[in-house]
């Protein structure tokens, strides 16, 4: 059966490989490929696994890396990856290969392609019990379906498949009393527990031991698979899960830690204990035998009571029973001395203060039990320094710790400061009590009667260049105060005058009595060349008994140093429109630059740059730019840009540059001209429908001034009758015959072409137009003229008359008659073709 399954699997896998190879042809150029193969393949080798998708053309070689075992190869003709031996999933489940396409020079053409070979599991391993004999213990009163022991087995097959899916089953129970179904086992976990029947019967049963045979099988719920057995010995014991009594533990107990303080017991071999409660993690612990330890000395002042819960769980972390309660009380000892809330107390008292005035209250706290004498505190002054004018200058209330003035003779010239040593005793002040000491420093302070004074009354002068950047420190002033109290030494600085425009910023330094003056705005020597700033120093606290004097005021002198600045044009760019017919000598534009410096006033000069065509000149003194030659927009660009430079006569390097943009404006100064060769053009007579000559005109002026062109004929009635001209668009017109028949010859047609500009420009032309008889619509018939050197009709007649005599007379009479007849006929013909003159439409 197993071989049949393997054969079917191989057949299916071969089909998958073929499909995979087909899909790899349809979908080329993947950079990752995954292939699944079965283990224990017993077919022929090489075993073709998959086609490698290489998206490149031309000659290349495939390089395989990751083949450390040497079991893979690539067929060079088909790019198919193959294996040379079977796989064992239990030895290696995944192989990772890398394929790169390279040319003959070793350069990478494609890749790398990452190929992952996944070995699929086959059920070729049977389950193995952790041991042949398992032993456990079950307590009477054990609840049903709570595992008290576990049977363990392993299988080397893939645990994610049915091959490694192990199931447990009780095969037999001995003895079968008082029921043959006393126990049950979890098919998946191997956990043994009592059935409902077993839980109820075990409590009263007198049996002490049971033997079970347990089977474990792979392939899950499938009937097929490998299996094995194990023997289980179960001991029945009494339930010992009872709560220990309350525990009293003295604080600060000197002993060996960890120290056993209690013990619990769940009567089973498979049991785990743990503790929970309101205690730090490392304070209490329980070992596998149920012994409960305290790991360090306890301190009642930190925590006086602990409530601990003790839990007993099986291997599945399931409670065997409800947790046990353990209460611990920490008893007090006088192990804490009273501690002052501060080691040093500071107080100020003004001289001549009346006796009995409260100065400061000291306070001590004792962490011992407040309901005992261990925390009953008394206060006492131990010493006073200095001891003048009396050794008892102060008094302390032994219960409250309030210090009051006993002697009112406080003078700063006698003592500026007193130091008191205060002791606090517990146990109600008994000598055996614990104590601690603090120091009280009492300052005798005077009133604020010393104003701050500057070290000197005049500062400066400070020389400041006018191009100094803002934020620069200009000066630092210092003032001092002879008062002793810190709050009376705090000094505020204010500007009395000289900084109305906010040119400077006054900043008090972190160090008391020091002030900095910073430049806040940009300086301008031409506006203000000197500053005098008056600064005053005053205490933050009110001054008592005296007034501020001149020594509390300082004068700061600052001189602005002039810096020669570059001139500034009134505009960064000048733009001007210039007509193309502007006459030379005309001023096109005048530029102007200003000199920021005024003392002394330097003279500015101007020059022109980038005038490559030399069309303009510039007046060095006035800044005027003049035209020096005629312009023609049709020959020069519409936009012409030059640069002007302004510089100081005495300092040429101090200069400024501006751009002048000149727009050349077109003027209608060109007449339109006829464009094209019309010598080969002709019109047929009689007139043919739609036949016309297309005329084209051009004007060198801009389109705005020139178009549309107007084509017109002279006002001669004959011309108006014989010809017609019609506009096609702005630049073209059609010339055609106005009547159906004109004499075949070259006619000079008077045509006028005018533009649309101001002033109006026009041109009269005599346009030669050929009129001919047409054999066909596109072929003009022209009569051949007389050839030179041939005799005329009259010379032939004379010769005949001179040689023939009489005969010539008769011929003359005949010729005259024929001539007269011909003239009469021609006159009749013209009369019939005459067309009356008509007014043009």
C-alpha positions in Angstrom: 0.0 0.0 0.0 2.8 2.4 0.9 4.6 1.7 -2.4 1.3 2.3 -4.3 0.9 5.7 -2.6 4.5 6.6 -3.5 4.0 5.6 -7.1 0.8 7.7 -7.3 2.6 10.6 -5.7 5.4 10.4 -8.2 3.0 10.2 -11.1 1.2 13.3 -9.8 4.4 15.1 -9.2 5.7 14.2 -12.7 2.5 15.8 -14.1 3.1 18.9 -11.9 6.6 19.1 -13.3 5.4 19.0 -16.9 2.8 21.7 -16.2 5.4 23.8 -14.5 7.7 23.5 -17.5 4.8 24.4 -19.8 4.0 27.5 -17.7 7.6 28.5 -17.5 7.5 28.8 -21.4 4.4 30.9 -21.2 5.5 33.1 -18.4 9.3 33.7 -18.7 11.7 35.9 -16.8 10.9 35.1 -13.1 13.6 35.9 -10.6 12.2 33.4 -8.0 11.2 29.8 -8.5 9.8 27.3 -6.0 9.7 23.5 -6.6 8.2 20.8 -4.4 9.7 17.3 -4.6 8.9 14.1 -2.6 11.5 12.3 -0.5 12.7 8.8 -1.2 12.2 9.0 -4.9 12.9 5.6 -6.5 12.6 6.4 -10.2 15.3 6.8 -12.8 18.0 9.5 -12.7 18.8 12.2 -13.6 15.5 13.3 -12.1 14.2 16.4 -14.0 12.7 19.0 -11.6 11.9 22.3 -13.3 12.8 24.5 -16.2 14.9 27.6 -15.3 13.3 30.7 -16.7 16.0 32.8 -18.3 14.8 36.0 -20.0 17.8 36.8 -22.3 18.8 36.1 -25.9 22.0 35.0 -27.5 24.8 32.8 -26.2 25.1 32.3 -22.5 26.2 29.9 -19.8 24.2 29.1 -16.7 26.2 29.1 -13.4 24.7 27.1 -10.4 25.6 28.1 -6.8 24.4 26.6 -3.5 24.9 23.1 -4.8 27.3 22.2 -1.9 26.1 18.5 -1.8 26.7 18.2 -5.6 23.3 16.5 -6.2 21.9 19.1 -8.7 22.8 19.9 -12.3 21.4 21.9 -15.3 20.8 20.4 -18.7 22.6 22.8 -21.1 20.3 22.3 -24.0 16.9 22.7 -22.2 17.9 24.8 -19.1 16.1 22.1 -16.9 17.3 21.6 -13.3 17.8 18.0 -12.4 18.8 15.9 -9.3 21.2 12.9 -9.3 20.0 11.2 -6.1 16.8 11.0 -3.9 16.1 13.4 -1.0 15.6 12.6 2.7 13.4 15.3 4.3 14.6 14.3 7.8 18.1 15.2 6.8 17.4 18.3 4.9 13.9 19.8 4.1 14.8 22.8 1.9 17.5 23.4 -0.7 18.3 27.0 -1.9 20.0 27.4 -5.2 21.0 30.4 -7.3 21.4 30.5 -11.1 23.1 33.2 -13.1 23.3 33.6 -16.9 26.7 34.8 -18.1 28.4 35.4 -21.4 31.8 34.0 -22.4 33.5 37.0 -20.7 31.9 36.1 -17.4 29.6 39.1 -17.5 26.1 38.7 -16.0 23.4 38.8 -18.6 20.4 37.8 -16.4 19.8 36.9 -12.8 20.4 35.8 -10.3 17.4 33.5 -10.2 16.7 32.1 -6.7 15.4 28.5 -6.8 13.9 26.9 -3.6 13.6 23.1 -3.5 11.1 22.0 -0.9 11.2 18.3 0.0 7.8 16.9 0.8 7.4 14.4 3.6 6.6 10.7 3.2 5.5 8.6 6.2 8.7 6.6 6.6 9.2 7.0 10.4 7.1 5.3 13.1 6.4 7.0 16.5 8.8 6.4 19.4 7.7 6.6 23.1 9.8 8.8 25.3 10.3 5.7 27.6 8.9 2.2 27.9 7.4 2.7 31.3 5.7 5.8 32.6 4.7 6.3 36.2 2.3 8.8 37.7 0.3 9.7 40.8 -3.4 10.6 41.1 -5.0 12.1 44.2 -8.3 11.0 45.6 -10.8 13.7 45.0 -9.2 14.6 41.7 -11.6 16.3 39.3 -12.5 14.7 36.0 -10.8 15.7 32.7 -7.8 17.4 34.5 -4.6 15.7 33.3 -2.4 14.5 36.1 0.3 13.0 33.8 1.3 13.0 30.2 2.5 10.3 27.8 5.1 11.6 25.3 6.1 10.2 21.9 8.0 11.6 18.9 7.9 11.1 15.2 10.6 12.3 12.8 8.1 12.9 10.0 6.8 16.4 9.2 4.6 17.4 12.1 2.6 19.7 9.9 1.3 16.7 7.9 -0.6 13.6 8.9 2.7 11.7 8.8 3.7 13.4 12.1 0.1 13.7 13.5 0.3 11.4 16.6 -2.9 10.2 18.4 -3.0 8.4 21.8 -5.4 5.7 22.9 -5.8 3.6 26.1 -5.4 0.0 25.0 -6.1 -1.7 28.4 -6.6 -1.0 32.1 -5.6 -3.3 35.0 -7.5 -3.9 37.3 -10.8 -3.1 35.8 -12.3 -2.2 39.2 -14.3 -0.5 40.3 -14.9 0.3 36.6 -13.0 -0.5 33.4 -13.3 3.2 32.3 -11.6 4.9 35.2 -9.2 6.8 33.0 -9.2 8.7 29.7 -6.4 10.1 27.5 -6.3 13.2 25.3 -5.8 11.8 21.8 -3.6 14.7 20.8 -1.7 15.8 23.9 -1.3 12.4 25.6 -2.7 13.9 28.9 -4.1 11.2 31.3 -7.1 12.2 33.4 -10.1 10.7 35.3 -13.3 10.1 33.6 -16.5 11.3 35.3 -17.0 7.8 36.5 -13.4 7.5 37.6 -13.5 10.8 39.6 -16.6 9.7 41.6 -15.4 6.1 42.2 -11.7 6.8 43.0 -12.6 8.8 46.2 -14.0 5.7 48.0 -11.9 3.0 46.2 -9.4 1.1 48.2 -7.2 0.3 45.2 -3.6 1.7 45.4 -2.4 1.1 41.9 -3.4 0.8 38.2 -1.6 -0.3 35.1 -2.5 1.0 31.7 -1.3 0.1 28.2 -1.3 3.1 25.9 -1.0 3.1 22.1 0.3 6.0 20.0 -0.2 6.0 16.2 0.7 8.4 13.4 -1.4 9.5 10.4 -4.0 11.2 12.6 -7.5 9.8 12.4 -6.7 7.7 9.3 -6.9 3.9 9.9 -3.4 3.3 8.4 -0.1 4.3 10.0 2.7 3.2 12.3 2.1 2.7 16.0 3.8 1.6 19.2 2.8 0.9 22.9 3.9 2.0 26.4 3.1 0.8 29.9 1.7 3.2 32.5 1.9 2.7 36.3 -0.5 5.0 38.3 -0.3 5.3 42.1 -3.5 6.3 43.9 -2.7 8.7 46.9 -4.6 10.9 49.3 -5.4 14.6 48.6 -2.9 16.8 50.5 -3.9 20.2 49.0 -4.7 22.2 52.2 -4.0 25.9 53.1 -1.2 26.7 55.6 -2.1 29.0 58.5 -1.2 32.7 58.8 2.5 33.6 59.2 4.1 36.3 61.4 7.5 37.5 60.2 9.6 40.0 62.1 11.1 42.8 60.0 14.8 43.0 59.5 15.3 39.4 60.7 18.9 38.4 60.5 18.9 34.9 59.0 20.1 32.8 56.1 18.1 33.6 52.9 16.3 32.2 51.1 14.4 31.1 54.2 11.6 28.5 54.2 8.5 30.0 55.8 5.8 27.5 54.7 5.0 24.5 52.5 2.2 23.2 50.3 1.8 19.8 48.5 -0.2 18.5 45.6 0.2 14.8 45.8 1.2 14.1 42.2 4.4 13.6 40.2 3.4 15.9 37.5 2.8 19.2 39.2 4.1 22.8 38.9 3.7 25.5 41.5 3.6 29.3 41.2 2.8 32.3 43.4 0.8 35.4 42.8 0.0 38.3 45.1 0.8 41.8 46.2 4.6 41.4 46.5 7.7 42.2 44.4 8.7 39.6 41.9 11.9 38.5 43.7 10.6 38.6 47.3 8.9 35.2 47.6 9.4 31.9 45.7 8.2 28.3 45.6 10.3 25.3 44.6 9.1 22.2 42.8 8.6 20.4 46.1 6.1 23.1 47.3 8.5 24.8 49.8 7.7 28.6 50.1 10.7 30.9 50.7 11.2 34.5 51.6 14.4 35.6 49.8 15.4 38.7 51.8 14.7 40.7 54.9 11.3 42.3 55.1 10.7 45.9 56.0 7.4 46.7 57.7 7.7 50.3 56.6 7.8 49.2 53.0 4.9 46.7 53.3 3.3 45.3 56.4 1.1 42.6 55.0 1.2 40.2 52.1 -1.6 38.1 50.6 -0.2 35.2 48.5 -2.0 32.7 46.3 -0.4 29.3 45.7 -1.3 27.6 42.4 -0.8 23.9 41.4 -1.0 23.1 37.7 -0.4 20.2 35.4 1.8 20.1 32.3 -1.0 21.8 30.3 -1.0 24.7 32.8 -4.4 23.7 34.0 -5.2 24.1 37.7 -5.6 20.9 39.7 -7.8 22.7 42.3 -8.6 26.2 43.6 -5.5 28.2 44.7 -4.5 28.2 48.4 -4.4 31.5 50.4 -1.3 32.4 52.5 -1.4 35.5 54.7 1.9 37.0 56.0 2.1 39.8 58.6 5.4 41.7 59.2 5.8 42.8 62.8 7.4 46.1 63.7 10.8 46.9 65.4 12.2 50.3 66.3 14.6 50.2 63.4 13.8 53.6 61.9 15.1 56.8 63.4 13.2 60.0 62.8 14.4 61.7 59.7 14.0 65.4 59.0 12.3 66.3 55.8 15.3 68.5 55.1 18.9 68.3 56.1 19.3 72.0 56.0 16.6 74.7 56.8 17.1 78.3 55.8 15.2 81.2 57.1 15.6 85.0 56.9 14.7 87.5 59.6 15.1 91.2 59.4 17.0 93.0 62.0 15.1 94.6 64.9 12.3 92.0 64.6 10.2 91.7 67.7 10.6 88.8 70.1 8.2 85.9 69.8 8.1 86.0 66.0 7.9 82.6 64.3 10.9 81.9 62.1 10.8 78.4 60.7 9.3 75.0 61.5 11.3 71.8 61.3 9.7 68.5 60.8 10.9 64.9 61.2 9.1 61.6 60.2 9.5 58.1 61.7 8.6 55.1 59.5 7.9 52.8 62.4 4.4 51.9 63.5 2.6 55.1 64.2 0.5 53.4 66.9 3.5 52.7 69.0 6.1 54.8 70.9 8.6 53.8 68.1 7.4 56.9 66.2 6.7 59.3 69.1 9.1 62.3 68.3 10.5 65.1 70.4 12.6 68.1 69.2 15.5 69.9 71.0 18.1 72.7 70.2 21.5 71.2 70.8 23.7 74.2 69.8 23.7 77.8 68.5 26.5 79.5 66.7 27.5 82.2 67.3 26.5 82.6 70.9 26.0 86.3 70.9 24.7 88.6 72.0 23.1 85.7 73.9 23.5 81.9 73.9 19.7 81.6 74.0 18.6 83.6 71.1 16.0 81.0 69.8 13.4 78.6 71.2 11.9 75.4 69.7 8.6 73.7 70.6 9.5 70.2 71.5 6.3 68.8 70.0 5.7 70.9 66.9 9.3 71.8 65.9 8.4 75.5 65.5 11.4 77.8 66.1 10.7 81.3 67.4 12.8 84.4 68.2 13.7 84.5 72.0 15.9 87.6 72.1 15.0 90.6 70.0 18.5 92.0 69.8 19.2 91.1 66.2 21.8 93.3 64.6 23.6 92.8 61.3 26.7 94.4 62.7 26.8 91.8 65.5 25.9 88.6 63.5 24.7 88.3 60.0 23.9 84.5 60.3 23.1 82.0 63.0 23.4 78.2 62.7 21.3 75.9 65.0 21.7 72.2 65.5 18.3 70.5 66.0 17.9 66.9 67.2 14.7 64.7 66.9 14.3 61.7 69.3 11.8 58.9 69.1 10.4 56.7 72.0 9.0 59.9 73.4 12.4 61.5 73.9 13.9 58.6 76.0 17.7 58.3 75.8 17.5 54.8 74.3 15.5 56.2 71.5 16.9 56.7 68.0 17.6 60.3 66.8 18.8 62.4 63.9 20.0 66.0 63.5 19.4 68.8 61.1 20.9 72.3 60.7 18.9 75.5 60.6 20.6 78.5 59.1 19.0 81.8 60.0 20.1 84.9 58.1 19.8 88.3 59.6 19.2 90.5 56.6 19.3 94.3 56.2 17.0 96.4 54.0 17.8 97.4 50.4 19.8 100.6 51.0 22.6 100.2 48.4 21.8 101.2 44.8 23.7 99.5 42.0 26.6 101.5 40.5 28.5 101.2 37.2 32.2 100.5 37.2 32.6 103.8 35.2 30.2 106.4 33.9 31.5 106.6 30.3 32.0 103.7 27.9 33.5 104.1 24.4 33.6 105.6 21.9 33.1 102.3 20.0 33.9 102.5 16.3 31.3 100.5 14.2 31.7 100.1 10.5 28.3 100.9 8.8 28.3 97.5 7.0 28.4 95.6 10.3 25.9 92.7 10.3 23.0 92.9 12.7 23.3 90.7 15.9 26.9 91.7 16.5 27.9 92.5 20.2 28.8 96.2 20.5 29.6 96.7 24.2 29.3 95.0 27.6 28.5 97.0 30.7 28.9 95.9 34.3 27.3 97.2 37.5 27.7 96.0 41.2 25.5 96.2 44.3 26.8 96.2 47.9 23.7 94.7 49.4 24.1 91.2 50.9 20.7 89.7 50.2 20.6 88.1 46.8 17.2 89.5 45.9 18.4 93.0 46.6 21.4 92.4 44.2 19.2 91.7 41.2 19.7 94.5 38.7 17.5 95.6 35.8 18.9 97.7 33.0 16.9 100.1 30.9 17.8 102.6 28.1 17.1 106.2 29.2 17.7 107.8 25.8 19.6 107.4 22.5 17.8 104.3 21.2 14.5 105.7 20.1 14.8 104.1 16.6 15.5 100.7 18.1 18.9 100.5 16.5 20.3 98.6 19.5 19.1 95.7 21.7 19.8 95.7 25.4 20.1 92.1 26.8 20.8 91.3 30.4 23.3 88.5 30.8 22.7 85.4 32.9 25.4 86.8 35.2 23.8 89.3 37.5 25.0 92.9 36.9 26.1 92.4 33.3 24.3 93.8 30.3 25.2 93.4 26.5 24.4 95.9 23.8 23.8 94.3 20.4 23.3 95.9 16.9 19.6 95.3 16.1 19.3 97.2 12.7 21.5 98.0 9.8 23.6 101.2 10.1 23.6 104.0 7.6 26.4 106.5 8.1 24.8 109.0 5.7 21.7 109.2 8.0 23.3 109.0 11.5 27.0 108.9 12.1 27.0 108.9 16.0 25.0 107.4 18.8 24.9 108.3 22.5 23.0 105.8 24.5 22.3 106.3 28.2 21.7 103.2 30.3 20.4 103.1 33.9 20.7 100.3 36.5 18.1 99.7 39.2 17.2 97.0 41.7 14.2 94.8 41.1 13.3 95.3 44.7 12.3 98.8 46.0 15.1 100.9 47.3 14.6 102.0 50.9 16.1 105.1 52.6 18.2 106.4 49.7 17.8 107.6 46.1 19.4 106.6 42.8 22.3 108.8 41.8 24.5 109.5 38.8 26.7 106.5 39.5 23.7 104.3 38.6 23.8 105.7 35.0 26.3 105.1 32.3 26.8 106.8 28.9 27.8 104.7 25.9 29.3 106.5 22.8 29.3 104.8 19.4 30.7 106.2 16.2 29.6 104.9 12.7 32.5 104.4 10.3 31.7 105.3 6.8 32.1 102.6 4.1 32.3 103.5 0.4 29.2 101.8 -1.1 28.5 100.9 -4.7 26.1 103.1 -6.7 22.5 101.8 -7.1 20.5 102.1 -10.3 17.0 103.4 -9.9 15.8 100.2 -11.7 17.5 96.8 -12.1 16.2 96.7 -15.8 15.2 99.4 -18.2 12.9 98.6 -21.1 12.2 101.0 -24.0 10.3 100.8 -27.3 12.2 102.4 -30.3 10.6 103.1 -33.7 12.7 101.8 -36.6 12.6 105.2 -38.4 13.9 107.0 -35.4 16.5 109.6 -36.4 20.2 109.3 -35.3 21.0 111.6 -32.4 17.7 110.9 -30.6 17.9 110.0 -26.9 16.4 106.5 -26.5 16.5 106.3 -22.7 18.2 107.9 -19.8 19.5 105.7 -16.9 20.1 107.0 -13.4 22.2 105.7 -10.6 22.3 107.0 -7.0 25.3 107.1 -4.7 24.5 106.0 -1.2 27.5 107.8 0.2 27.1 111.6 0.6 30.3 112.7 2.3 32.2 113.4 0.2 29.9 113.1 -2.9 31.8 111.3 -5.7 30.9 111.9 -9.3 29.4 109.0 -11.2 30.3 107.9 -14.7 28.3 105.8 -17.1 29.4 103.5 -19.9 27.8 101.0 -22.3 28.6 97.4 -22.7 27.5 94.6 -25.1 26.5 97.0 -27.9 28.0 94.6 -30.5 26.4 96.4 -33.6 27.5 99.9 -32.4 24.0 101.3 -32.8 24.0 103.4 -29.7 26.2 105.8 -27.8 26.1 106.8 -24.1 26.8 110.1 -22.5 29.3 109.4 -19.7 28.0 112.2 -17.5 24.2 112.2 -17.9 23.5 108.5 -18.6 21.7 109.3 -21.8 21.7 106.6 -24.5 21.4 108.0 -28.1 20.8 106.4 -31.5 23.9 106.9 -33.7 22.7 105.2 -37.0 19.4 104.4 -38.8 17.7 101.2 -37.8 15.8 98.9 -40.1 13.6 96.4 -38.3 13.7 94.2 -41.3 17.5 93.8 -41.0 17.9 93.8 -37.2 16.4 91.7 -34.3 13.2 92.9 -32.6 14.9 92.6 -29.2 18.3 94.1 -28.4 19.8 94.0 -25.0 22.8 96.0 -23.7 24.2 96.7 -20.3 25.0 100.0 -18.6 27.7 100.4 -15.9 27.7 103.1 -13.3 31.0 103.6 -11.5 32.7 106.2 -9.3 35.3 108.4 -11.0 37.8 107.9 -8.2 37.0 104.3 -7.5 36.3 102.5 -10.8 36.1 99.1 -9.0 33.1 100.3 -7.1 30.4 99.9 -9.7 26.9 98.7 -10.5 25.3 97.2 -13.6 21.8 97.3 -15.1 20.2 95.9 -18.1 18.6 97.9 -20.9 16.1 96.0 -23.1 15.3 97.8 -26.4 12.2 96.6 -28.3 12.5 97.7 -32.0 9.0 98.8 -33.1 8.1 98.3 -36.8 7.0 101.2 -39.0 5.1 100.7 -42.3 7.9 101.8 -44.7 7.8 99.1 -47.4 5.4 98.8 -50.2 4.1 95.4 -51.2 5.6 93.7 -54.3 4.2 91.0 -56.6 5.8 87.7 -56.0 6.3 85.0 -58.7 6.9 84.5 -62.4 3.7 84.8 -64.5 5.4 84.7 -68.0 4.1 81.1 -68.6 0.6 81.9 -67.4 -2.2 82.4 -70.0 -6.0 82.7 -70.3 -8.0 81.1 -73.0 -10.4 83.0 -75.3 -13.2 82.4 -75.5 -13.3 82.4 -71.7 -13.2 79.0 -70.0 -15.1 78.4 -66.8 -13.0 78.7 -63.6 -9.8 79.8 -65.4 -7.8 82.5 -63.6 -4.2 83.5 -62.7 -3.4 83.4 -58.9 -1.4 86.5 -57.8 0.8 86.6 -54.7 2.2 89.6 -52.8 4.8 90.1 -50.1 5.7 93.0 -47.8 9.0 93.3 -45.7 7.0 95.0 -42.9 5.4 93.0 -40.1 2.2 91.2 -40.7 0.4 93.7 -38.4 1.3 96.6 -40.8 1.1 94.8 -44.1 -1.8 92.4 -44.3 -4.3 92.1 -45.7 -3.1 93.1 -49.1 -5.6 94.8 -51.4 -5.4 93.9 -55.1 -7.3 96.3 -57.4 -7.6 97.3 -61.1 -7.2 100.8 -62.6 -10.5 102.8 -62.9 -10.3 102.8 -66.7 -13.8 101.5 -67.9 -12.3 99.3 -70.5 -10.0 97.6 -67.9 -12.9 97.4 -65.5 -15.0 95.7 -68.3 -12.3 93.4 -69.6 -10.8 92.1 -66.3 -11.9 91.0 -62.9 -9.7 90.5 -59.7 -11.0 88.8 -56.5 -9.2 88.3 -53.1 -8.4 84.7 -52.0 -6.9 85.5 -48.6 -4.7 88.2 -47.0 -1.8 87.7 -49.5 -3.4 86.2 -52.7 -5.9 87.1 -55.4 -7.4 85.7 -58.6 -7.1 87.6 -61.9 -9.6 86.5 -64.6 -11.3 87.8 -67.8 -14.3 90.0 -67.2 -15.8 89.2 -70.7 -16.1 86.0 -72.6 -13.7 87.0 -75.5 -10.5 89.1 -75.7 -8.2 89.5 -78.6 -5.5 86.8 -78.5 -2.3 88.7 -77.6 -0.3 89.9 -74.6 -2.3 92.4 -72.7 -0.8 94.8 -70.1 -3.2 94.8 -67.2 -2.8 97.8 -64.7 -2.9 96.3 -61.2 -2.4 98.2 -57.9 -1.3 96.3 -54.7 -1.7 98.2 -51.4 -1.1 97.1 -47.8 -3.1 97.9 -44.6 -0.5 99.9 -42.7 -0.3 103.6 -41.8 0.7 105.4 -43.9 -0.6 103.3 -46.7 2.0 101.8 -49.0 1.1 100.7 -52.6 2.6 99.8 -56.0 1.2 100.1 -59.6 2.3 97.4 -62.0 1.6 96.6 -65.6 1.0 92.9 -65.5 1.6 91.1 -68.9 -1.2 88.6 -69.4 -1.2 86.3 -72.4 -4.6 85.7 -74.1 -4.7 82.9 -76.6 -6.9 80.5 -78.4 -6.8 77.1 -76.7 -6.8 73.8 -78.6 -7.4 72.1 -75.3 -8.1 73.3 -71.8 -4.4 73.3 -71.0 -2.8 74.1 -74.4 -2.4 77.5 -75.8 -2.3 77.9 -79.7 0.1 80.7 -80.9 0.4 81.7 -84.7 3.9 81.6 -86.1 5.2 85.0 -87.2 7.0 86.0 -90.4 10.5 84.6 -91.0 13.3 87.2 -91.6 14.7 87.5 -95.3 11.5 86.2 -97.0 9.9 88.5 -99.7 6.7 90.4 -98.8 3.5 90.3 -100.8 4.0 93.8 -102.3 7.6 93.0 -103.5 6.3 89.9 -105.2 3.6 91.9 -106.9 6.1 94.5 -108.2 8.3 91.8 -109.7 5.3 90.2 -111.4 4.2 93.6 -112.8 7.7 94.5 -114.1 8.2 91.3 -115.9 4.7 90.5 -117.1 3.5 94.0 -118.3 -0.1 93.9 -119.2 -0.7 90.9 -117.3 0.4 92.7 -114.1 -2.3 95.4 -114.8 -5.0 92.9 -114.7 -3.6 91.3 -111.6 -3.5 94.8 -109.9 -7.1 95.3 -110.7 -7.9 91.9 -109.3 -5.8 92.5 -106.1 -7.5 95.9 -105.4 -10.9 94.4 -105.8 -10.0 91.5 -103.5 -8.6 93.9 -100.9 -11.8 96.0 -101.0 -13.9 92.9 -100.5 -11.7 91.7 -97.6 -11.9 95.0 -95.8 -15.7 95.1 -96.2 -15.8 91.5 -94.7 -13.5 92.3 -91.8 -15.5 95.4 -90.9 -18.7 93.4 -90.9 -17.1 90.9 -88.6 -15.9 93.4 -86.0 -19.3 95.0 -86.0 -20.9 91.7 -85.1 -18.4 91.1 -82.2 -18.7 94.5 -80.6 -19.9 94.4 -77.0 -21.4 97.6 -75.5 -19.5 99.1 -72.6 -20.9 98.1 -69.2 -20.4 99.4 -65.8 -18.5 97.0 -63.5 -20.5 95.3 -60.9 
